[in-house]
């Protein structure tokens, strides 16, 4: 049986491999090193767990998908209001392009043309939804949350579908969306924060952070119900790293 410790060791190994591909002397001197999301590594590791690939092959595909995610996140930074200089934005675009070139190079080494086509389609869909998030004036709250969900999880849910792991999709969606909402909640320049400010769509007697928190708690309850179906210690990993306070949150929601 795979235990929590062995999962952590595997994720550390994967993180190191991703870090190797994103390390460049120029990038290191110009921009902060990219943040590697361990929960995304975790879900990809689970998605590829039951394939017939060798361990090295699985890791190669996981590294490629993580590079795509990092490239997309890096390109998002050009809209960061803290980037006052045009040169900062230009450097960020170049770094994002470097990561993009790296994953295409790695895919070409794998000689998987079908995967290249699928990933290109996934990237197109994600970018379309990100564009929607820049124009939320006429969007409903439900539409904004849907675009957030797709932009944050689509790359990973489509990978799950490709590998026949459809039962993992709700877990991936809930887990990654939870992480995204926690970031949205604490950043007053985030998509959701600005949307609620503009629309003044908060629930009665709640501020923006508390309004987002109601959705966070709902997702935690959903995630809890889904991971009970996992037949391994992966559920323990999620409890330890994401849902360690779920009982408190569930009680608060039920009492409310």
Residue pairs with C-beta under 8 A, 6 or more apart in sequence:
1 232
1 233
2 232
2 233
2 234
3 233
4 233
4 236
4 237
4 240
7 42
7 45
7 233
7 234
7 237
8 237
10 45
11 38
11 41
11 42
11 45
13 59
14 41
14 45
14 59
14 62
14 63
14 66
15 36
15 38
15 41
17 59
17 63
18 36
18 41
18 63
18 66
18 67
18 70
19 33
19 36
21 63
21 67
21 102
21 106
22 33
22 34
22 36
22 67
22 70
22 99
22 102
23 33
24 98
27 33
27 95
27 98
30 91
30 95
31 91
31 92
31 95
34 70
34 73
34 74
34 99
35 73
36 66
36 70
37 69
37 179
38 241
39 175
39 176
39 179
39 241
39 242
40 66
40 69
40 156
40 176
41 62
41 66
42 234
42 237
42 238
42 241
43 156
43 160
43 168
43 171
43 172
43 175
43 176
44 61
44 62
44 65
44 66
44 156
44 159
45 58
45 62
46 165
46 168
46 234
47 156
47 159
47 160
47 163
47 165
47 168
47 172
48 58
48 61
48 62
48 163
50 163
50 165
51 58
51 163
53 61
57 110
60 106
60 110
61 110
61 115
63 106
64 103
64 106
64 107
64 110
64 119
65 103
65 119
65 155
65 156
65 159
67 99
67 100
67 102
67 103
67 106
68 99
68 100
68 103
68 119
68 122
68 123
68 155
69 155
70 99
71 96
71 97
71 99
71 100
71 103
72 96
72 123
72 126
72 127
72 155
74 92
74 95
74 96
74 99
75 92
75 93
75 96
76 130
77 83
77 92
77 96
78 89
78 92
78 93
79 134
81 189
83 89
83 92
103 119
104 116
107 115
107 116
107 119
108 116
118 158
118 162
119 155
122 154
122 155
122 158
123 155
125 150
125 154
126 150
126 151
126 154
126 155
129 147
129 150
129 151
129 154
130 147
130 151
132 139
132 143
132 147
133 144
133 147
133 148
133 151
133 191
136 144
136 191
136 194
136 195
136 198
137 198
139 147
139 195
141 195
141 199
141 201
144 191
144 192
144 195
145 215
148 177
148 180
148 181
148 184
148 191
148 192
149 173
149 177
152 176
152 177
152 179
152 180
153 172
153 173
153 176
153 177
156 172
156 176
157 169
157 172
157 173
160 166
160 168
160 169
160 172
161 169
167 229
170 222
170 226
171 223
171 226
171 227
171 230
171 238
174 219
174 220
174 222
174 223
174 226
175 223
175 238
175 242
177 219
178 216
178 219
178 220
178 223
178 242
179 242
181 192
181 212
181 215
181 216
181 219
182 216
183 190
184 190
184 191
184 192
184 193
184 212
185 192
185 193
185 209
185 212
185 213
185 216
186 209
187 193
192 208
192 212
193 208
195 201
196 202
196 208
196 211
196 212
197 208
201 211
202 208
202 210
202 211
203 210
203 211
203 214
206 214
214 253
216 249
217 249
217 250
217 252
217 253
218 253
220 243
220 246
220 249
220 250
221 246
221 249
221 250
221 253
223 238
223 242
223 243
224 243
224 246
224 250
227 234
227 235
227 238
227 239
227 243
228 235
239 246
